[in-house]
Amino acid sequence: MTADELAATATALVAPGKGILAADESSGTIAKRFDSIQVESTEERRRAYRELLFTTAGAAEYISGVILYEETLGQRAADGTPLPETLSRQGIIPGIKVDSGTTALAGFEGEKVTEGLDGLDGRLAGYRDQGARFTKWRAVLAVGEQLPTPGCIRANAEALARFAASSQQAGLVPIVEPEVLMDGDHTIERCDRATRDTLAEVFAALRRHRVRFDGMLLKPNMVLSGSDCPTQAGVEQVAEATVACLRDNVPASVPGIVFLSGGQTDEAATAHLNAMNRLPGAPWQLSFSYGRALQAPALKAWKGEAANGPAAQRAFLHRARLNGAARSGGWTEAMETADA
């Protein structure tokens, strides 16, 4: 993929009215999701559930791309079609999570670094052969009285930049995901400081590694109060703080920002995105790359039963449509219950 093709793919992933479905839960994470509906996580059930989402009629109107887990990238639909091809045929771009998860950062108690750089170049070539056109790497930064530390931020920024450079060299658009966690009782101001420090270091590292900004996307957290903070910031405050933080740290040449939901409720993630898109003059597309916030209603409707497939697809399509509306600031609370 040439530089122009990378830019075209990045732009297509943040096309107006559309966003990305994150279906890249690790085997451990999806097992927990299945536990919540009392369904055992087997390879066949995981395949069936994801095929259900990927074949939802009309989803391509609101979903531009899907981040796959490595297992899913190699699976086939019931009709024998490789799942990446199932997506491509609908005009949805397949992508792949390429990191191998987090581990404790030696010398930094309570902090983590993401692994997966060893052998990455060879894996990227294989993923592209299997149909992937973009990649994702997640870094995790905890917030505390003295966290995140500069050392942890730097370690994760360096890994994100190396991943992004390798992805572009392999002809794949990198989605760079530095997630400042909402776990904790910190204020929105504390989250803002941690997010600013993180983004400044990440973009410095991306520049050092000669990553093309027009051929990548950023997947950040929103600037939020900690989940246990007694005073929760309102929707407008979150929107204004998040956009201001991004304006100060993200180059305008990045085509789009695809927010993670990060433990927010389905409706809160949509409301915050909607409020951001009602603010004037953002230089990038403000979109979504949601996992649980897109899937939770579908999973609840499915319950592991094939007969519930149509109901699950309706629930998924409804959530996708609402987030598609939020892309232009056109979501309203009344839409939550309309035609659900």
PAFI-753388 format. One line per field, with one value per residue (C-alpha): x, y, z. Coordinates in steps of 0.02 Angstrom, whole numbers, always signed. Layout:
c1 = X, ...
c2 = Y, ...
c3 = Z, ...
//
This chain:
c1 = +0, +74, +72, -79, -169, -133, -208, -359, -391, -372, -495, -618, -616, -680, -804, -947, -1083, -975, -860, -769, -830, -698, -725, -547, -581, -448, -504, -504, -606, -739, -754, -803, -930, -1003, -1005, -1119, -1251, -1211, -1136, -977, -843, -795, -712, -871, -978, -855, -856, -1047, -1068, -947, -1019, -1189, -1122, -1025, -1174, -1300, -1396, -1374, -1227, -1110, -1208, -1137, -985, -831, -714, -700, -550, -530, -441, -309, -421, -563, -453, -426, -606, -738, -922, -1049, -1048, -859, -811, -662, -732, -621, -694, -870, -836, -749, -895, -1006, -883, -822, -633, -556, -421, -324, -266, -79, -16, -2, -70, +2, +129, +194, +323, +479, +524, +356, +234, +53, +98, +99, +180, +111, +207, +207, +348, +452, +417, +290, +353, +330, +157, +102, +143, +38, -109, -108, -110, -264, -356, -319, -299, -269, -197, -222, -107, -170, -68, -144, -106, -175, -215, -167, -90, +80, +21, +50, +236, +341, +438, +281, +214, +380, +392, +217, +238, +395, +307, +157, +272, +373, +210, +142, +301, +305, +121, +142, +295, +189, +53, -68, -148, -105, -234, -133, -226, -155, -292, -289, -403, -560, -539, -517, -587, -488, -567, -591, -448, -331, -383, -353, -175, -135, -209, -114, +51, +20, -30, +117, +239, +151, +159, +340, +380, +278, +379, +543, +491, +437, +257, +148, +7, -108, -97, -143, -287, -286, -395, -391, -494, -615, -571, -686, -705, -640, -777, -774, -760, -902, -929, -953, -924, -1074, -1087, -1044, -894, -827, -849, -766, -620, -588, -588, -479, -354, -347, -331, -175, -92, -152, -91, -228, -152, -217, -377, -480, -498, -593, -636, -637, -785, -675, -809, -940, -1121, -1185, -1286, -1150, -1022, -1146, -1198, -1017, -973, -1128, -1086, -909, -975, -1089, -937, -873, -716, -628, -491, -514, -661, -723, -782, -797, -709, -821, -822, -939, -1035, -1087, -1104, -1183, -1366, -1334, -1246, -1389, -1518, -1418, -1395, -1296, -1453, -1457, -1644, -1606, -1492, -1614, -1651, -1465, -1434, -1575, -1498, -1327, -1394, -1491, -1333, -1232, -1365, -1365, -1176, -1185, -1305, -1185, -1051, -1142, -1213, -1383, -1414, -1553, -1600, -1770, -1684, -1627, -1802, -1865, -1871, -1756
c2 = +0, +167, +322, +385, +218, +223, +397, +342, +193, +300, +426, +288, +222, +391, +424, +539, +446, +292, +219, +60, -95, -161, -350, -390, -452, -576, -753, -707, -549, -626, -771, -642, -565, -737, -774, -624, -714, -887, -951, -1053, -976, -1104, -1067, -1109, -997, -852, -876, -886, -729, -626, -686, -630, -453, -451, -505, -383, -311, -122, -113, -53, +110, +150, +36, +74, -57, -198, -236, -424, -538, -652, -805, -718, -663, -846, -905, -934, -894, -1035, -1028, -1055, -874, -809, -683, -541, -569, -572, -396, -335, -391, -269, -127, -144, -137, -280, -239, -333, -307, -344, -317, -466, -383, -294, -345, -262, -127, -174, -42, +47, -23, -21, +20, -83, -89, -174, -316, -386, -302, -462, -539, -404, -369, -550, -559, -399, -471, -624, -520, -419, -581, -634, -475, -351, -170, -87, -129, -80, -74, -28, +50, +63, +204, +201, +364, +386, +515, +492, +398, +388, +416, +494, +330, +228, +355, +354, +164, +147, +292, +213, +45, +131, +226, +70, -24, +119, +132, -56, -57, +80, -6, -163, -65, -62, +89, +93, +140, +208, +179, +261, +231, +332, +225, +292, +171, +268, +416, +551, +712, +760, +885, +744, +642, +795, +815, +630, +628, +785, +715, +550, +623, +744, +600, +485, +613, +654, +468, +454, +598, +516, +356, +451, +393, +478, +565, +563, +372, +335, +357, +397, +297, +394, +396, +539, +661, +599, +595, +434, +302, +316, +506, +572, +720, +665, +792, +826, +785, +961, +975, +808, +859, +1028, +962, +818, +925, +1058, +925, +852, +1023, +1056, +889, +806, +869, +923, +806, +653, +612, +555, +516, +357, +360, +207, +190, +136, +68, +203, +149, +130, +290, +394, +348, +402, +562, +618, +587, +680, +831, +838, +839, +986, +1092, +1197, +1179, +1017, +987, +797, +679, +634, +455, +297, +130, +49, -130, -161, +3, -64, -248, -257, -250, -377, -497, -485, -520, -665, -769, -897, -956, -960, -924, -756, -703, -582, -496, -480, -405, -280, -227, -207, -109, +6, +46, +71, +189, +294, +314, +353, +495, +556, +576, +732, +789, +722, +600, +635, +541, +504, +400, +276, +202, +236, +76, -13
c3 = +0, -51, +59, -38, -13, +174, +182, +81, +195, +352, +280, +232, +411, +473, +332, +388, +483, +512, +643, +691, +782, +902, +900, +953, +1129, +1186, +1226, +1411, +1388, +1276, +1400, +1532, +1413, +1380, +1566, +1589, +1483, +1554, +1391, +1382, +1271, +1137, +971, +876, +986, +968, +779, +772, +879, +778, +613, +678, +702, +538, +432, +505, +357, +347, +468, +330, +328, +500, +520, +415, +486, +612, +723, +730, +853, +775, +796, +704, +560, +516, +540, +407, +401, +398, +207, +202, +164, +266, +391, +328, +155, +227, +289, +130, +21, +117, +101, +281, +304, +407, +535, +668, +848, +844, +1022, +1139, +1294, +1444, +1575, +1733, +1694, +1793, +1922, +1907, +2035, +1975, +1795, +1636, +1466, +1310, +1228, +1052, +955, +940, +769, +728, +552, +499, +578, +491, +320, +362, +424, +263, +162, +262, +214, +354, +299, +467, +638, +819, +972, +1146, +1285, +1460, +1582, +1758, +1848, +2031, +2145, +2061, +1905, +1762, +1785, +1647, +1632, +1600, +1475, +1380, +1376, +1304, +1183, +1112, +1086, +1004, +885, +838, +805, +698, +594, +564, +515, +387, +316, +295, +205, +352, +434, +620, +751, +896, +1061, +1218, +1348, +1507, +1615, +1698, +1845, +2007, +2102, +2010, +1947, +1765, +1788, +1839, +1687, +1577, +1642, +1620, +1444, +1392, +1457, +1369, +1200, +1199, +1226, +1101, +960, +1000, +981, +821, +747, +798, +709, +552, +559, +428, +520, +368, +363, +544, +666, +852, +973, +1137, +1295, +1322, +1461, +1600, +1787, +1865, +1878, +2070, +2077, +2187, +2068, +1888, +1750, +1639, +1454, +1393, +1510, +1449, +1267, +1289, +1393, +1272, +1115, +1197, +1252, +1076, +993, +1097, +1061, +900, +730, +610, +478, +573, +475, +623, +806, +846, +1031, +1142, +1259, +1405, +1521, +1490, +1472, +1294, +1304, +1388, +1253, +1119, +1210, +1235, +1053, +998, +1107, +1036, +859, +902, +945, +800, +697, +747, +616, +618, +601, +776, +768, +873, +892, +1021, +1083, +1228, +1197, +1026, +1071, +1244, +1189, +1050, +1168, +1293, +1156, +1081, +1241, +1139, +1046, +855, +861, +942, +798, +716, +883, +918, +746, +771, +938, +859, +710, +827, +927, +767, +697, +856, +853, +667, +711, +847, +713, +652, +819, +767, +910, +1036, +1194, +1117, +982, +1116, +1130, +954, +850, +973
//
